Amino acid sequence: MKKNQKEKIINSLELPKDLMLGAAIVTATGRHEVLISNYKGILEYEDSFIKIQTKNCRILISGSHLAIDYYTNEEMKITGFLNTIQYEN
């Protein structure tokens, strides 16, 4: 299916475009918690940074005392003291 056709179907059904096209959704709730949806995998996991692969990019979360509280096929919750959230190609 071509990209334009897929976008037309998504728009006509009024579905969340970012979710349907596989984009990662990052929700930071303050400086101590972040939720990530639509990720592919965990590339690196340390106390001071976590690198996550998504369909379109990599997400680097840096801080201190970082921990993955839980992860499922759809969502991941990271807690600790968040300094930065960066997107890498």
Contacts in CASP RR format, 6 or more apart in sequence:
PFRMAT RR
TARGET T0000
AUTHOR 0000-0000-0000
METHOD contacts of the structure
MODEL  1
MKKNQKEKIINSLELPKDLMLGAAIVTATGRHEVLISNYKGILEYEDSFI
KIQTKNCRILISGSHLAIDYYTNEEMKITGFLNTIQYEN
6 20 0 8 1.000
6 21 0 8 1.000
7 17 0 8 1.000
7 21 0 8 1.000
10 17 0 8 1.000
10 20 0 8 1.000
10 21 0 8 1.000
11 17 0 8 1.000
18 25 0 8 1.000
19 25 0 8 1.000
19 37 0 8 1.000
19 38 0 8 1.000
22 38 0 8 1.000
22 54 0 8 1.000
22 55 0 8 1.000
22 56 0 8 1.000
23 38 0 8 1.000
23 54 0 8 1.000
23 55 0 8 1.000
23 56 0 8 1.000
24 36 0 8 1.000
24 37 0 8 1.000
24 38 0 8 1.000
24 39 0 8 1.000
24 52 0 8 1.000
24 54 0 8 1.000
24 55 0 8 1.000
24 56 0 8 1.000
24 57 0 8 1.000
24 59 0 8 1.000
25 35 0 8 1.000
25 36 0 8 1.000
25 37 0 8 1.000
25 38 0 8 1.000
26 34 0 8 1.000
26 35 0 8 1.000
26 36 0 8 1.000
26 59 0 8 1.000
26 85 0 8 1.000
27 34 0 8 1.000
27 35 0 8 1.000
27 36 0 8 1.000
27 37 0 8 1.000
28 34 0 8 1.000
28 82 0 8 1.000
28 85 0 8 1.000
29 35 0 8 1.000
30 82 0 8 1.000
31 81 0 8 1.000
31 82 0 8 1.000
32 79 0 8 1.000
32 80 0 8 1.000
32 81 0 8 1.000
32 82 0 8 1.000
33 77 0 8 1.000
33 78 0 8 1.000
33 79 0 8 1.000
33 80 0 8 1.000
33 82 0 8 1.000
34 61 0 8 1.000
34 77 0 8 1.000
34 78 0 8 1.000
34 82 0 8 1.000
34 85 0 8 1.000
35 75 0 8 1.000
35 76 0 8 1.000
35 77 0 8 1.000
35 78 0 8 1.000
36 52 0 8 1.000
36 59 0 8 1.000
36 75 0 8 1.000
36 76 0 8 1.000
36 78 0 8 1.000
37 74 0 8 1.000
37 75 0 8 1.000
37 76 0 8 1.000
38 54 0 8 1.000
38 55 0 8 1.000
38 74 0 8 1.000
39 52 0 8 1.000
39 53 0 8 1.000
39 54 0 8 1.000
39 59 0 8 1.000
39 76 0 8 1.000
40 52 0 8 1.000
40 53 0 8 1.000
40 54 0 8 1.000
40 55 0 8 1.000
41 52 0 8 1.000
41 53 0 8 1.000
42 50 0 8 1.000
42 51 0 8 1.000
42 52 0 8 1.000
42 53 0 8 1.000
42 68 0 8 1.000
42 71 0 8 1.000
42 76 0 8 1.000
43 51 0 8 1.000
43 52 0 8 1.000
43 53 0 8 1.000
43 58 0 8 1.000
44 50 0 8 1.000
44 51 0 8 1.000
45 51 0 8 1.000
45 68 0 8 1.000
46 66 0 8 1.000
47 64 0 8 1.000
47 65 0 8 1.000
47 66 0 8 1.000
48 62 0 8 1.000
48 63 0 8 1.000
48 64 0 8 1.000
48 66 0 8 1.000
49 60 0 8 1.000
49 61 0 8 1.000
49 62 0 8 1.000
49 63 0 8 1.000
49 66 0 8 1.000
50 60 0 8 1.000
50 61 0 8 1.000
50 66 0 8 1.000
50 68 0 8 1.000
50 78 0 8 1.000
51 58 0 8 1.000
51 59 0 8 1.000
51 60 0 8 1.000
51 61 0 8 1.000
52 58 0 8 1.000
52 59 0 8 1.000
52 60 0 8 1.000
52 61 0 8 1.000
52 76 0 8 1.000
57 87 0 8 1.000
57 88 0 8 1.000
57 89 0 8 1.000
58 87 0 8 1.000
58 88 0 8 1.000
58 89 0 8 1.000
59 85 0 8 1.000
59 86 0 8 1.000
59 87 0 8 1.000
59 88 0 8 1.000
60 84 0 8 1.000
60 85 0 8 1.000
60 86 0 8 1.000
60 87 0 8 1.000
60 88 0 8 1.000
61 78 0 8 1.000
61 82 0 8 1.000
61 84 0 8 1.000
61 85 0 8 1.000
61 86 0 8 1.000
62 82 0 8 1.000
62 83 0 8 1.000
62 84 0 8 1.000
62 86 0 8 1.000
63 80 0 8 1.000
63 81 0 8 1.000
63 82 0 8 1.000
63 83 0 8 1.000
63 84 0 8 1.000
64 80 0 8 1.000
64 81 0 8 1.000
64 83 0 8 1.000
65 80 0 8 1.000
65 81 0 8 1.000
66 78 0 8 1.000
66 79 0 8 1.000
66 80 0 8 1.000
66 81 0 8 1.000
66 82 0 8 1.000
67 78 0 8 1.000
67 79 0 8 1.000
67 80 0 8 1.000
68 76 0 8 1.000
68 77 0 8 1.000
68 78 0 8 1.000
69 77 0 8 1.000
69 78 0 8 1.000
69 79 0 8 1.000
70 76 0 8 1.000
70 77 0 8 1.000
71 77 0 8 1.000
END
